[in-house]
Amino acid sequence: MPNLSYLYADFEAVTKPVHTCQPNPEHSYIKQYQKHIPSSFCYNIKCSDDTVYEGKLVTYTAENEDSIHCAAV
């Protein structure tokens, strides 16, 4: 019988306003009004059979904006 594995993950971000200039209404545009800055994540790998892999909950919260990108390396 195959063992099924599941990955549960959650990522959180802080939004900061972005100040931009007025777009030209004669052209198509996307108005960016906020920037998402990663702040934390959590994941858990779960196996249907705990004797094969018991799983472990991993959480991380960034100390600053740059630290989240290198956290899982």
GROMACS elastic network, one bead per residue, 0.5 to 0.9 nm:
[ bonds ]
;  ai    aj funct       b0    kb
    3    47     6  0.68139   500
    3    48     6  0.58990   500
    3    49     6  0.64533   500
    3    52     6  0.82272   500
    4    46     6  0.84295   500
    4    47     6  0.57689   500
    4    48     6  0.52431   500
    4    49     6  0.77758   500
    5    45     6  0.69825   500
    5    46     6  0.56031   500
    5    48     6  0.61664   500
    5    49     6  0.86973   500
    5    53     6  0.89855   500
    6    44     6  0.81121   500
    6    45     6  0.57079   500
    6    46     6  0.50792   500
    6    47     6  0.62570   500
    6    48     6  0.80214   500
    7    43     6  0.70420   500
    7    44     6  0.58545   500
    7    46     6  0.63720   500
    7    47     6  0.89022   500
    8    42     6  0.82277   500
    8    43     6  0.54673   500
    8    44     6  0.52166   500
    8    45     6  0.64431   500
    8    46     6  0.79305   500
    9    41     6  0.73955   500
    9    42     6  0.56666   500
    9    44     6  0.65370   500
    9    45     6  0.86950   500
   10    40     6  0.84322   500
   10    41     6  0.55948   500
   10    42     6  0.52988   500
   10    43     6  0.64174   500
   11    38     6  0.75365   500
   11    39     6  0.79325   500
   11    40     6  0.60104   500
   11    42     6  0.66058   500
   11    43     6  0.87120   500
   12    37     6  0.85649   500
   12    38     6  0.60771   500
   12    39     6  0.57205   500
   12    40     6  0.52102   500
   12    41     6  0.60610   500
   12    42     6  0.88554   500
   13    36     6  0.57252   500
   13    37     6  0.51479   500
   13    40     6  0.68915   500
   13    41     6  0.89352   500
   14    35     6  0.81006   500
   14    36     6  0.56920   500
   14    37     6  0.51662   500
   14    38     6  0.64039   500
   14    39     6  0.63409   500
   15    34     6  0.60358   500
   15    35     6  0.54234   500
   15    37     6  0.61702   500
   15    38     6  0.88195   500
   16    33     6  0.85033   500
   16    34     6  0.53313   500
   16    35     6  0.52682   500
   16    36     6  0.66853   500
   16    37     6  0.76100   500
   17    32     6  0.88906   500
   17    33     6  0.57801   500
   17    35     6  0.63232   500
   18    32     6  0.68623   500
   18    33     6  0.50099   500
   18    35     6  0.63961   500
   19    32     6  0.84690   500
   19    33     6  0.69308   500
   19    34     6  0.83291   500
   20    23     6  0.85166   500
   20    31     6  0.83751   500
   20    32     6  0.76563   500
   20    33     6  0.76945   500
   22    25     6  0.88421   500
   22    31     6  0.88722   500
   23    26     6  0.88368   500
   23    27     6  0.83087   500
   23    28     6  0.89886   500
   23    29     6  0.70890   500
   23    30     6  0.85975   500
   23    31     6  0.75154   500
   24    27     6  0.59179   500
   24    28     6  0.80846   500
   24    29     6  0.78854   500
   25    28     6  0.72106   500
   25    29     6  0.80518   500
   32    35     6  0.78452   500
   37    65     6  0.67247   500
   38    41     6  0.83112   500
   38    62     6  0.80325   500
   38    65     6  0.70345   500
   38    66     6  0.88694   500
   38    68     6  0.65834   500
   38    69     6  0.82410   500
   39    60     6  0.85561   500
   39    61     6  0.60498   500
   39    62     6  0.52924   500
   39    63     6  0.81585   500
   39    64     6  0.78630   500
   39    65     6  0.69710   500
   39    67     6  0.88231   500
   39    68     6  0.65441   500
   40    59     6  0.76106   500
   40    60     6  0.54680   500
   40    62     6  0.58037   500
   40    68     6  0.69610   500
   41    58     6  0.82676   500
   41    59     6  0.58803   500
   41    60     6  0.54632   500
   41    61     6  0.66956   500
   41    62     6  0.88391   500
   41    68     6  0.85810   500
   42    57     6  0.72877   500
   42    58     6  0.55183   500
   42    60     6  0.63312   500
   42    61     6  0.87594   500
   43    56     6  0.83910   500
   43    57     6  0.59763   500
   43    58     6  0.53561   500
   43    59     6  0.66189   500
   44    55     6  0.66353   500
   44    56     6  0.57977   500
   44    58     6  0.62548   500
   44    59     6  0.88540   500
   45    53     6  0.87132   500
   45    54     6  0.85797   500
   45    55     6  0.53489   500
   45    56     6  0.65450   500
   45    57     6  0.74202   500
   46    49     6  0.85438   500
   46    50     6  0.80442   500
   46    53     6  0.73442   500
   46    54     6  0.69082   500
   46    55     6  0.50483   500
   46    56     6  0.77414   500
   47    50     6  0.60793   500
   47    51     6  0.87474   500
   47    52     6  0.72145   500
   47    53     6  0.58095   500
   47    54     6  0.67990   500
   47    55     6  0.68718   500
   48    52     6  0.84588   500
   48    53     6  0.84691   500
   49    52     6  0.56517   500
   49    53     6  0.68565   500
   49    54     6  0.77299   500
   50    53     6  0.51742   500
   50    55     6  0.76118   500
   51    54     6  0.64737   500
   60    68     6  0.80702   500
   60    71     6  0.74677   500
   60    72     6  0.87247   500
   61    64     6  0.89866   500
   61    67     6  0.89458   500
   61    68     6  0.74698   500
   61    71     6  0.89541   500
   62    65     6  0.68173   500
   62    66     6  0.79492   500
   62    67     6  0.56605   500
   62    68     6  0.52299   500
   62    69     6  0.89993   500
   62    71     6  0.80752   500
   63    66     6  0.83469   500
   63    67     6  0.65009   500
   63    68     6  0.80221   500
   64    67     6  0.57063   500
   64    68     6  0.75888   500
   65    68     6  0.65913   500
   65    69     6  0.83998   500
   66    69     6  0.61685   500
   66    70     6  0.78026   500
   67    70     6  0.57599   500
   67    71     6  0.62994   500
   68    71     6  0.51750   500
   68    72     6  0.80519   500
   69    72     6  0.76135   500
   69    73     6  0.84023   500
   70    73     6  0.55229   500
